């Protein structure tokens, strides 16, 4: 059992905040490159695609809202907020270890 959990309401709130932030910024670059952020295999992508996605995320004005949504919604696909699915899984694991030290 995870030491923390989020409700569907939390995910809905984070999603709405992300959509408002995207709208306020007249869109985001990743929306024009879905194959880079969400590769066919839905998890790994290629190293070059992951690197390009991360570069785009670094300059994105809604990066933090994007990552927050992906973490709260426990999204297991693509690159969100500059982190791949594997990196987000590692971050969740680190958060569990930190909140529940041995």
N, C-alpha and C positions, 0 to 999 in steps of 0.2 A: 504494500500500500504506500502510495506517495505521501510524504509529510505535508503536502499542500495540494490543493485541487482548485479547479476553476469550474464555474457553472456555465451553462449555455448562455446565461445572461451576461457573464463576463466576456465571453467570446463575441457575443452580439454587440456589446458596448465597444470593444476594441475594433471590431469590423467597421462600425459606424464612424468611429473617430478616424480610422484610416481613410474611409471614403470621403469624409469632410476635408481632411488634410489634402488628399489628392485633388479634390475639386478646387480648393483654395489655391493650389499650385498649378491650376490649368492642366492637370494630367501628370503622368510620370513616364519616363523614358522606357521603363521595363514593359509597359503595356504594348509597346510597338515591337517588342522582341520576345514574344512568349516562348519560342523554341530555345532561347538561351537560358531563360529562367526556369522553364519547366520542360526539360528534355524528354524524349520519348520514353526512356526507362524510368522516369518520374522520381528518381532518387539520385543517381550518381552523376549523370552528365559527363562531359569530357573535361579534362583539366583546363583546356583553353576556354570552353564555355563558362566554366565556373569562375575562372579568372576575369573574364569579360563581365560577367554578371556582378561580381564583387566590385569591379571598377565603377560600374554604373551605380551601384548602391552607394558607394562612398560619396558620390556627389549628389545624391538624392535628398531633397528636403524633407521627405516623409519616412526616412529610413527607420527611425526608432519606432514610429507607430506601426510600421510594417512588421518589424521584428516582434514587437509586443503582440500583435495579432497572431502571428504564426506560433508563438510560444503558448499563448493562452488557448488557442484553438487546437493545439497539439498537431499542427499540420506536418505531415511526414513527407511532403513532396516539394521539390523545387528549391530555389533560392529565395529567401525572404529576408529583408533587412541586412543583407550582406553575409548571411550564413546559409550554408547548404543544409540539407536534411540531416546529414551525418553530424555536422557541427552543432546543429540545434539539439540533436539527441545527446551529444556529449555535454552540452551546456546543461540540459535537464539532469543528467547523471551527476554532474558536478554540484548542481544545486541541491540534489537529494543528499549527497555526501556531506556537503557543508551544513545543511540543516539538521543532519542526523549523524554527528561525528561518532566514531567508534571509541 
